[in-house]
Amino acid sequence: MEATLFSGWIYDTLQPFAAEAIHTLPNHHSCTILPMSSYNLYEWYKTMTRLNVSKAREEFPEVVNRAAYGKERTIVSRRGKDLAAVIPMDDLRLLERLAREEMDRIDLEDARAALKEAEEKGTIPLRDLMRELGD
């Protein structure tokens, strides 16, 4: 299995999330080995580059390559205000999945609220509703 070395303070950060995947090496540096299969869970721990619009325009091919191959995130700003970001496709897919999951969670909450309201207020048969509405 491939492994990557991290310093002890990162171990302390990651340890609660993947204790079974992290192994401490017996040395004075207190390094740890995090198997690569688990590393993917922690790719969020990356620094982001910030470029103004002019610099981003000049370096656009490099910015795209760093996102695609180096998994680097770049924020594009103008006059100190963040406008956009260039991110790896994996990050975009993750954001899209999280957005879908959040929408599903909201839909589920709405459905539960509707069922609770129907239980509290009662329901009427469709024929009665149609009669009431004039059909």
N, C-alpha and C positions, 0 to 999 in steps of 0.2 A: 504494500500500500504506500502511495506517495505521502509525504508529510512535509509540513512547513514549520519552521521554528518561530516561536513568538516569545517576547519577554514576559516576565512574571506579571506585570500590571495588566497586560492584555488577558492573560490567563484568568486573573481575578475578575475581569469584565465578562469573559466568555464562559467561565466555569459554571455558573448557575444554569446556563442554557444547554450545555452539552457535556455534563460531567462525565458521562460514560465514554465520550469520544476523545477526551483530553488525557494525556499521560504526562506525568512530571518526570523529568530526567534528573537523576541524582548528580547534581553538580552545583558549584557555588554560585552560578548565575541564575539558578532557579528558572531555567528555560522549560518550555513545554512543547510537546508535539501535538499538533492538531491535524488529524487525518484530512486529506483533501476533500473527501466526501462531505465532511462536516463544515469545511471552510466555506463552501458555497452559502451556508446560512449566514455568514458574517461578512459578506461582501459589502454590506451597507456601511461598514466602518472604513470609509475612504474619504480622503480630502478632496475638495472640489476646487478646481481652477476657476478664477474669475477674470474675464477679459472684457474690455470695453468693446463696443460695436466695431470700431475701426480696426482694432487689433484682431478681433475675431474674423473679420472679413479678410484681412491679410493672411491669416493662418488657418482659414477654413478647412482646407484639405487635411492639415495636420490635426486639427481639432477633431474632425470626423474619424481619422485613423486612431487617435488616442482613445476615443470612445469605443470604436469597434473592436480594436485589438488590445488596448491597454485597460479597458473597462473604466476609463476616467470620465468623470462628469465635469462639464464646463458650463459655468453660468455666464451669460452674456448680459452686460449692463450698459446703460447710457446715463451719464451724469450721476453715477452712484446708485441708480435705481435698477434692480434686477428686472430684466425683460423676458428672458427665455433661457432654456438650458439645452445643451447637447448631451444626451445620455446614451449609454449602451442599450441595445435592443432588449437585453434581459431585464434591465431596469424598467423599460417601458411596459414589457409584458407583465412584470410584477405589479406595476401601478394599475394597469388595466384589470388584472385579476383582483386586486384589492378593491378597486372601485366596484366591480361586479359583486363581490362578496358583501360590500357595504350596502349596495342597492338591494341585494337579496335579504340582508338583515332588516332593512327598513320595510321591505315588502312583508316580511314575516311578522314584524311588529304590528303593521297595519292590519294584516289578516287576523292576528290574535285580538286586536282591539275591536274589530268588526264582529268577530265571533262572541266576544264578551258582551258587546252592546246587544247583539241579537238574543243572547241568553238572558240578559237583564230586562230588555224591553219586549221580548217575544218576537215572533215572526207571523206573517200571514201568507196563505197560499197565493200563488201567482194568479190564479183565476179571480180571487177576491180583489187583488190589486188592479188587475185589468178592468174589472167591473167598476171599481172605484174611480179609475181614470177615464172611464167612458168608452171602453172598447168592448 
